[in-house]
Structure formats: C-alpha cells, structure tokens
Amino acid sequence: MAAEQSAEHFRGQARLPGFAAPRRYDLRLTPDLAACTFAGSVSVSVDVAAPTRFLVVNAADLDVSPGDVHFAPKGSGQVLLPVEVTSALEDEILIIRFNEVLPLGEGTLVIAFQGTLNDKMKGFYRSVYELNGEKKNMAVTQFEPADARRCFPCWDEPSFKAVFKITLEVPCETVALSNMPVVEEKVNGPTKTVYFQESPIMSTYLVAVIVGMFDYVEAFTADGTSVRVYTQVGKSAQGKFALEVAVKTLILFKEYFAVPYPLPKMDMIAIPDFASGAMENYGLVTYRETALLFDERHSAAANKQRVAVVVAHELAHQWFGNLVTMEWWTHLWLNEGFATWVSYLAADRFFPEWNVWIQFLEESTTGFRLDALAGSHPIEVDVNHVDEIDEIFDAISYRKGAAVIRMLQSYLGAEIFQKSLAAYIKRFAYSNAKTEDLWAALEEGSGEPVKTLMHSWTKQQGYPVVSVKLKDGKLELEQTQFLSSGSEGVGQWVVPITLCCCSYSVQQKFLFRGKQDDFNLSGLVECQKKDDFWIKLNVDQTGFYRVSYDEELASRLRHAVETNILSAADRYGVLDDTYALCMAGKQKLVTLLHLIAAYKNETEYTVLAHAINTSLSIYEMMAVAAPEELVNMKKFLIDFLEPFAQRVGWDAKSGEGHLNALLRGTLLSALAELGHQSTIDEAVRRFNVFLEDRETPLLPPDVRKAAYVALMQTVNKSNKSGYESLLKIYRETDLSQEKVRVLGSLASSPDPDVVREALNFLLSSEVRNQDCIFVLRGVTAAAHEVAWTWLKENWDYIAETFTGHLLTYFITVTVSPLATDEKGDEAEEFFKSRTKASIARTVKQSIERVRIKAKWVMSTKGEADLGNVLKELAHKH
C-alpha cells in the first residue's frame, strides 16, 4: 500500500498514482503583466481511495514552499501539514509526504505557489502586442498536452477530470476571460477580482485563462449561446467571417452529434504569439491570428479556407475531446483524427463549391508520406514519458487518423456511422474513452466486425500497397507493406477494397484479408473487350492504401486520366500512387513523367496542384540526380504549365470561384520558381506599383505570394533591392497573413548568401518565434545545404529558444530535403550527442528521408532513356 512507500517510488513513472483523485479545483491567479510573474493558490477537493501517507501532483516551474501546503480531511476539523514536500524536476511532480496515513474519503488539498509568465508559448505565458504604439504584455495559457502543471499544481492527465472554479485578480482596464462566463466582478482601486461560473467536469489540459486588452464581435446561436471573436483592439471587423462559421458550426454539430453544445458561451480569441494553429480549450478557443482573422481586402482565398477549416476543427473538439476525452495520450488520434475529418464535413456543408473532399486527399497524402517511413509509429502509440507526447501531434494522429475514419465511414455508410457516433458521445459524455470504445459503438450500430477491421489500421504502423494483375479474366491481388525505402515490411491489413471497371455505375466492395487472392469479377470479361477498358481500385481514394497496377492496367488508367473519364479523386490517386512507387524505386521516373503529361487538360484545382507540386519535387531532386537533364526538365514543366497560366492570368475574372483563386497563386508561384522570365517580369512590374500603393488592384492577395517569390528570383548579394522592399512591407503591415506571405518568400532567392541572410533574419527580434517556420519552408532547392550548415551553426541557440513542434520543425524542414548519403552521415553524427527524448523521433525520421532520397538519386542516375523522354514530352507539349 502507498502508506508504506517512500518518495523515490513515485519517480520515473509514466503516470500519476491512482490512490487519490481530484473532484473540484478552486483556483485563484494574480498575474503581474509588467513584471511577467504570477501568484496563485489552489484548493482541491480530493477523493482518497486507498490508504496513503502521500499525495502526488504534477507541478513544473512553480515555486512552492512546504509551509504553503496543507490537507484538511472532510469533517475532521483537522489541518494536516506535510513533513516533506519534494519537487522531482525531471518527472514534473510534487511529492507531498504526511506523518500519518490520510483518512479515506474526501479532503481538501491547499497549495499556494508563484511562477513566471514565460516566453515559451506554453503553460501560463506572455504574448506581446502593441496598443497605441506602446508594447504591452497579455497573459495567455496553453496547457495541451501537459503544461497546466506550469500554471498550478494539479493532476495533469486527461483521465483526472474535475470541476473548475476560477477567480482572477487583474488590472481594472483589462479583459479577463476563462472557460466559463463571468458571474461577478469586484473593483478594488487599480485592480479587479473576476469570478467565473463553475465549469462542468473537464480535463486540466482544457483549462484556459487570458488577460489583456481586446475588442470583440458577437452573435448568438438559435439556442441563445453567445459566440464571440476577440481580437486585438481595432481588428474586430476581421473576426466576422470566423464568427459566421462558428455559429453555423455549433448548430451543425449539435445536430450531427445529437447532443447540444454543453457550455453557455463560446469565445474564440486571436493570440499574437501562439505555437500551434489553435487550441480547443473548453468554451475559450485560442488561435494564431492567421487561423482566425480574415481581412476582406488583404486576405487570400487560401486564408479564408484555413479559417473555416480550423474553426470547424476546434469546435468539433468541444464534443470529441472535451465532452468525451481520450483516456491517455495513446488515444490522442481519437481527438485529432476525428476533428480533422469532421472539419471537412462542416466546410463541405457550408462551402460546397470549395470541393474540400478532393482537397482532403492532400491530408491523406501527408499521412501516407510519414507512414511510409520505417520510423513512423502506429496510430495508437505507447507514451511512457511526458516528453514523448509533443512529437505525436503529427501527420499520423491528425491525417492518417482522419483518413482511416473516412475509410471506415465510407465502408459502414454515412448514416449508420453518424448514429453510432452520437451513441458513443452520449455514452461517454463527461468521461474518458479509449479507441476500443469507439469501435464497440460502431460495431453495435452497424453489425460489422469493426474491431477486427480497424485493429490492423491503428495497432500497427504503416499501410499496404495492393498489387493488381489481370490474368485469364481474373484479378490477382497481393498486399505488402509499403515503405518509401523500397524495402518490404511485414505488416498485413484487412483492406476494404472498392473497385470500378469501365464505369462508376457499378462498384464492387469486399474485404481483402489475406496476403494474396484471386477474384472473379462479374462483367470483367465483357468490359475487357472495350477499347476504353480500365480498372480502378480504391474508388475515390476513400481507403488508406496504395495500388500498384501491372503495365497494361497502368497504361489504360493513364488513358482514362487523359480523356477525363476518371473522377477527380481518382485522377489524384493515380498520380499520388505512381509518384510514391517511383520514389520507392518500384517504377521508373520516365513512367511518372509520361503520366504527368497526361494531366495537360486537368480541370480540378487539387489534382493540378498535386501535379505541380509533384513535378517541382522531382525537378528539385533531379538537380542532384541528373543535373545535365535540368534544362529539358524545366522546358517540359514550363510548357506543361504555361497554357494553364495563360487561361487563369494574373487578374481575377468576374464571378470566378474560390478554386480558381487558389490555382492562380499555385501556378504563378511554380512558374516563378522555375525561373520563367515573363512571369517574373510581370510580377516585378505589378509589385513595384504595389510598393507605392498597397491598395492597388494590380496585386490582389491571391497572387501576392507568387509575386514575392518571383521578385526574390531577381535578388542576389549585389542587388538586394527586392529583398529590402519585402522587408519594408513586412515591417509596415500589421496583418499576420501578410507577414507570413513575406516570410515564406524571403529565402527563395537562388543566391545562397541571400538565403543565409534570410535565415539569420528569422532569428532576429523582428520575427515572432511562432513564425520562424515560414522562412524555413521557403528555402529553395539550391540552398538546402546552406540551410543545413546554418542549422548546425545556430543549433545551441535554437535548441535553447524553441520547444515542442516549433523545434522539431527546424529539424524536419532542414534535414529532410538533403539528398546524399554523405549528408545523411553528417546529420547522424551531428545529432548523436544532441538528441533528447522530445526530438528523437523527428531526427530518426528526417535522416531516413535523406537515405531514401539518396537511394532514389543513385537509381535515377542509371535511367538511360531519361533525356530522350524529356525531349519527346517537351516537344509534344
């Protein structure tokens, strides 16, 4: 029993002991915005369930004196003082030891504490903003995954749900916000005490507190729920679009989950310094400015879509995550995969003209790419230390998670899926759930073997490639684990196969459980006789698997792409699978190039954007693999893109849609990156007008990034005027989206010296830490090695300054694009002595990507007919 244990027993454990659990927190905080410190006290109603002399809570970066801690068993009239309070720094726990065994049942633990409003964008932190030309601090919380302990001592694990009663003492002129509405304010000279309504039962990572100067816009749902968007003073008009989306989304999700929104209000707030995109705190959702604010004149169509999708994602969490919460971080994907999937469902309902389900395939592709690494991880991942949690907020939890949910919904049918989900939400409301609980609810609602089907997708990493051959009127299928390295994995899956033959009017469905199998398809023999015969597996790309066709079937599909017979999703899928197979050395580059040429009449934005991005990444790697063919490759790509660019032009047409606006920016950026002179000249002409008049119609937001990238093609160390002009725009705008457009372009000069200067600029005080990633993302192919050298030189400062995924992003974006074994060895050597648990997974994955590229480069060097094929394709175009 815990009564006999020593403090040492609690160190090095993945989770807190279960002998005591919180029921209610009474939390009082007093932030000092000028001194960047805070004081607080917490009174926790604790249920002691087993005999113990100890209470163990999470606490980190807090000052707690032993004299500031006591425990009062309910009804005893006693106050027990601890004999020892030990802070175990590496475990982020406070071990409180009493002389006697605590009585079973309820008691109150009281702790007073002090802390610093840090600048790390986690815990209780400070964010800097300007008001009337004066710099000010706001106090903000960001607790997910495990940083509530940096604000107050608590049981900081998702399964320890409790009620929260929060009180803040703040300067009179500030706005103070928390999860619940204010019930009372008492002014006391220059300060006021703000009392908030008690919350429903919830996890610590969802608690939120914000203090600063804000404006807001407000609307109400039909149920009378107040919805507000808070912004910096003077920016409230930019919150209107998010407000409209939020009101519609709350109504949609109430209907979809068949449970009303559980709180009396929903506040959404834009924070100037914010590490992730947004955070779903119950009733007080925090966002980066770029993910919440929309300026009618200066935001692009892509910004509008981002706001809509992120708002829907965060509001989905109010049910899926906040009302029903994962039991432990192993089940994080339940929160994130589901919210990602359902945010597209909402966006599609409100903006059907955006074709978001086709765009969703880009999410799947991101999941596919990470999950094809040997260093990937299963959707359900063991978490043994708090340091490991940050790294699983990745493309597996979000994107693969969303893709397998879509696969399951498609297999079970939309109606059955939705009804079963509603039953799951009802059953586990105000509680915690595991992945198995969701499967059980879906199995019950559908009568299908959901658990058997889904275990192979969430318990093991990776996914299959299904190889298809046509022989004697039969379809021969074989599945193997797909790995980008070209190696064969050992995984095996229950694959929901969907299949169309010559037409979409009849679709065949079956579960493919074995390693290989033959299938007799009705109508196959008749279909085969047709001139335009084709077979497509994974119809509309709803399954999370790749398909490899024999040569005959592949050439039939290429023809079906060229003649636009396939659906947009299938055209995307054929290209994505072929590109992946080529990168893994399973298909020749010339096969992929012939396929890309077949998209010359493509009409769907997402498909064409994917063809463009695929082409640019091949072009980038050919610079290493076959530099002598770059001129021919460039000619082929420019000839492929020019007709599309001429059609969409620089200026929006009257009444054109959202997708055309997205396409224009993508096309012009690609041509600029390829050094297309007339695109660059036109961009510079328009940019010079814009520099003098920021309201000119000549450079609307949708093409600004393309113009900035084009301008940077003219910049070198002896002519830096374009670079200086972009910095001028950066310094003069107060719109975060404009700042991000500039940052994303600064490192796109072909001159390595200019790239180095841009990289140094990102570490200056002029760039918020949250925004450094945009400069890194813009580094051109020619400067990847410059960026790698720069990272090594600045590593100590970067590792000290950045945490969480902001730090891992530096590694991913800088190391992954390298394409020789020599650089892979360098990276391995460099990180050998510098790897901590919080970056280990990222380092391993990034080096694996280098090895894969190096292997591809070597195999492509041997493709003898590459030059002839490129000339032939360029000539055709």
URMO-V568281 format. One record per backbone hydrogen bond with DSSP energy under -0.5 kcal/mol. NH is the residue of the N-H (numbers start at 1). CO is the residue of the C=O. If there is no record, write none. Layout:
nh = {NH NH}
co = {CO CO}
//
This chain:
nh = {3 4 5 9 10 11 13 21 23 24 25 26 27 27 28 29 30 32 33 36 37 38 39 40 41 42 43 44 44 45 45 46 46 47 48 48 49 49 50 53 55 57 57 58 59 60 63 64 68 69 70 71 72 73 74 76 77 80 82 83 84 86 88 88 89 91 92 92 93 94 95 95 96 96 97 97 98 102 105 107 108 109 109 110 110 111 112 113 114 115 116 117 118 118 123 125 125 126 127 129 131 134 136 138 139 140 141 142 147 148 150 151 152 154 156 157 159 160 161 162 163 165 166 167 168 169 170 170 172 174 175 177 179 183 184 186 188 191 192 193 194 194 195 195 196 197 199 202 206 207 210 211 212 214 215 217 219 221 224 226 227 228 229 230 230 231 235 238 239 240 243 244 245 246 247 248 249 250 251 252 253 254 255 256 257 258 259 266 267 268 269 270 271 271 274 279 282 284 285 286 287 288 289 291 292 293 294 296 299 304 305 306 307 308 309 310 311 312 313 314 315 316 317 318 318 319 320 321 321 322 323 324 325 325 327 331 332 334 335 335 336 337 338 338 339 340 341 342 343 344 344 345 346 347 348 349 350 351 354 355 358 359 360 361 362 363 363 364 365 366 367 368 369 370 371 372 372 373 376 380 381 381 384 388 389 390 392 393 394 398 400 401 402 403 404 405 406 407 408 409 410 411 412 413 417 418 419 420 421 422 423 424 425 426 427 428 429 429 430 431 431 433 437 438 438 439 440 441 442 443 444 445 446 447 450 453 454 455 456 457 458 459 460 465 466 467 467 468 469 471 471 474 475 476 476 477 477 478 479 480 481 482 484 486 489 489 495 495 496 497 497 499 500 501 501 502 508 510 512 512 513 517 519 521 521 524 527 528 529 529 530 533 536 538 541 542 545 546 548 549 550 554 555 556 557 558 559 560 561 562 563 564 565 566 571 572 573 574 575 576 577 578 579 580 581 582 583 584 585 586 587 592 593 594 595 596 597 598 598 599 600 602 608 609 610 611 612 613 614 615 616 617 618 619 620 621 622 623 624 625 626 629 630 633 634 635 636 637 638 639 640 641 642 643 645 646 647 648 649 656 661 662 663 664 665 666 667 668 669 670 671 672 673 674 675 676 677 680 681 682 683 684 685 686 687 688 689 690 691 692 692 693 696 699 700 703 704 704 705 707 708 709 710 711 712 713 713 714 715 716 719 724 725 726 727 728 729 730 731 732 733 736 738 739 740 741 742 743 744 745 746 747 748 751 752 754 755 756 757 758 759 760 761 762 763 763 764 767 768 771 772 772 774 775 775 776 777 778 778 779 780 783 784 787 788 789 790 791 792 793 794 795 795 798 799 800 801 802 806 807 807 808 809 810 810 811 812 813 814 815 816 816 818 824 825 826 827 828 829 830 831 832 833 834 835 836 839 840 841 843 844 845 846 847 848 849 850 851 852 853 854 855 856 857 858 859 860 861 862 862 863 864 866 869 870 871 872 873 874 875 876 877}
co = {51 1 2 6 7 8 10 47 45 45 163 43 25 165 41 167 39 37 31 32 32 115 30 113 28 111 26 42 109 24 43 44 107 21 46 105 19 47 19 2 96 55 94 154 92 149 114 62 65 66 110 80 108 71 106 73 73 71 69 97 97 95 86 93 87 88 88 89 88 57 86 93 55 94 84 95 53 52 48 46 72 44 107 70 108 42 68 40 63 38 61 36 116 124 142 123 140 118 138 136 134 131 129 127 211 125 209 123 143 143 147 148 148 58 154 155 327 157 159 202 23 25 164 27 194 29 168 192 190 171 212 210 208 195 195 193 191 188 170 186 168 192 184 193 166 181 164 162 203 204 177 139 175 212 231 229 227 225 221 264 219 266 217 228 268 215 232 235 236 237 239 240 241 242 243 244 245 246 247 248 249 250 251 252 253 254 254 226 283 228 285 230 269 287 272 286 206 281 267 279 269 277 271 288 289 289 238 294 295 300 301 302 303 304 305 306 307 308 309 310 311 312 313 314 315 316 316 319 324 317 318 319 323 431 433 328 329 331 331 332 332 333 333 334 335 336 337 338 339 340 341 341 342 343 344 345 346 347 351 352 355 355 356 358 359 359 360 360 361 362 363 364 365 366 367 368 369 370 373 458 330 379 382 385 386 386 389 390 392 394 395 396 398 399 400 401 402 403 404 405 406 407 408 409 413 414 415 416 417 418 419 420 421 422 423 424 425 426 323 323 428 325 434 434 435 435 436 437 438 439 440 441 442 443 448 449 450 451 452 454 454 455 455 480 546 465 478 548 476 469 474 471 519 469 474 475 517 467 515 465 489 463 372 483 481 487 493 512 494 495 510 508 536 503 506 534 499 497 495 510 511 477 475 473 519 521 523 524 525 526 527 530 500 498 538 539 543 464 466 547 468 550 551 552 553 554 555 556 557 558 559 561 560 560 567 568 569 570 571 572 573 574 575 576 577 578 579 580 582 581 581 588 589 590 591 592 593 594 595 596 597 599 604 605 606 607 608 609 610 611 612 613 614 615 616 617 618 619 621 621 622 626 627 629 630 631 632 633 634 635 636 637 638 639 641 642 643 644 645 653 657 658 659 660 661 662 663 664 665 666 667 668 669 670 672 671 675 676 677 678 679 680 681 682 683 684 685 686 687 688 689 689 693 696 697 700 700 701 701 703 704 705 706 707 708 709 710 711 712 719 716 720 721 722 723 724 725 726 727 728 729 734 735 735 736 737 738 739 740 742 742 743 745 715 750 751 751 752 753 754 755 756 757 758 759 760 761 764 766 768 768 769 771 771 772 772 773 774 775 776 747 780 781 783 784 785 786 787 788 789 790 791 792 794 795 796 797 798 803 803 804 804 805 806 807 807 808 809 810 811 811 812 815 820 821 822 823 824 825 826 827 828 829 831 831 834 836 836 837 839 840 841 842 843 844 845 846 847 848 849 850 851 852 853 854 855 856 857 858 859 860 862 863 865 866 867 868 869 870 871 872 873}
//
